[in-house]
């Protein structure tokens, strides 16, 4: 497992942690720290499908007002185009299902996944 992948999962853990504090400032601080770690992981390894998938999942599920949605289409395109290079069949299936259910793929893109 690469350092950038570990970094992305650490960021993801902090993003999940942001759901639990009652103090809104603490929530926002956890969210920002997790977002920064995930962004750093993407910057270190921009072609890593698993990292980009994590970012896609986060960005498509956080509230819109947090303004963390600028890379959705970029991640979607990378995931659509790199599926053939992913060796992990479970990850490949998870990406496929998530893209189809996300609401961000048009009919043509969904057909490409099937």
SULRA-V808911 format. One record per pair of residues at least 24 apart in sequence whose C-alpha atoms are under 8 Angstrom apart, sorted by the first residue. I is the first residue (numbers start at 1). J is the second residue. D is the distance in whole Angstrom. If there is no record, write none. Layout:
I/J/D ; I/J/D
This chain:
4/40/8 ; 4/41/5 ; 4/42/7 ; 4/44/6 ; 4/45/6 ; 5/41/7 ; 5/50/8 ; 5/51/6 ; 7/37/6 ; 7/38/7 ; 7/40/8 ; 7/41/6 ; 8/37/6 ; 8/38/5 ; 8/39/8 ; 8/40/8 ; 8/41/5 ; 8/42/8 ; 8/51/6 ; 8/54/8 ; 9/38/8 ; 10/34/7 ; 10/37/7 ; 10/38/8 ; 11/35/6 ; 11/36/7 ; 11/37/5 ; 11/38/5 ; 12/38/7 ; 12/54/8 ; 47/78/8 ; 49/78/7 ; 49/79/6 ; 49/82/7 ; 49/86/8 ; 50/91/8 ; 52/78/8 ; 52/79/7 ; 53/79/7 ; 53/95/7 ; 57/98/8 ; 60/102/7 ; 73/104/8 ; 76/104/8 ; 76/105/8 ; 80/109/8 ; 80/112/8 ; 80/113/7
